[in-house]
């Protein structure tokens, strides 16, 4: 795929894999929008690589709608949407009965609902043009359980199930949905 002038939105792109993806897409000629909930870090990465920043919390559908609308207003399209934002459970290795349920909920909000909201909005936008690619970063934990990472694993299995369902749903509209 020629990435020159493709509009690429990447959630969770202020550090780690998301930042590396933003750099790679930008170097390949893409028009990259870096996004995370950390405004300072998002703006810093954008300045560093020559991308466009947008602060958004993936657990808030309104933020994701605002991100998509910003991309459309700025560039007129979204060609690739990468749902990369994710967090791990703060205290791995705990038995289920010892886990902090609020932290458990937060992992599901970011890892599953963040992927759902991003996919939902990207699909809505891409259907209008009948093309696009949605990439969901699901992790190796979406393929096999790990007793030390039960909550994280569950969140990524849910994102994998969503991705597989979307692959079938989006095919009729010429939209590719990929899990990595």
Secondary structure, 3 states (H helix, E strand, C coil): CCCCCCEEEEECCCCHHHHHHHHHHHHCCCEEEEEECCHHHHHHHHHHHCCEEEECCCCCHHHHHHHHHHHHHHHCCCCEEEECCCCCCCCCCCCHHHCCHHHHHHHHHHHHHHHHHHHHHHHHHHHHHCCEEEEECCCHHHCCCCHHHHHHHHHHHHHHHHHHHHHHHHHCCCEEEEEC
